């Protein structure tokens, strides 16, 4: 009995998400093909110039934009940001610091504090001896 290795492939959208880039900004051959696990690993290990450029200057997908601004994806939407942004646009928002961004950053900070509080409370509970 012989077993043969199936090559695991993914859609371009999945690969773009794993690479942290905006699919519509990738080259046509990337968007139109399928990406194998090996190809994805190669792209991550030794990114070609187009990938380095996208990561450096964008446009960036919303999860990356949210992370760079220190807000949630929902916070971006509440702030009216629904499209990909370039690094330059993100830096301009950071510099201008509109009211919505200040509010969303404060909200995100509260969420993080609450997450830590709950984690600590659960850790204390787990450390208690059970009778």
Secondary structure, DSSP 8 states (H G I E B T S, - for coil): --------EEEHHHHHHHHT--GGGS-HHHHHSEEEHHHHHHHHHS--HHHHHHHHH--B-HHHHHHHHTS-HHHHHHTT--S-B-HHHHHHHHHH--HHHHHHHHHHHHHHHHHHHHHHHHHHHHHS---
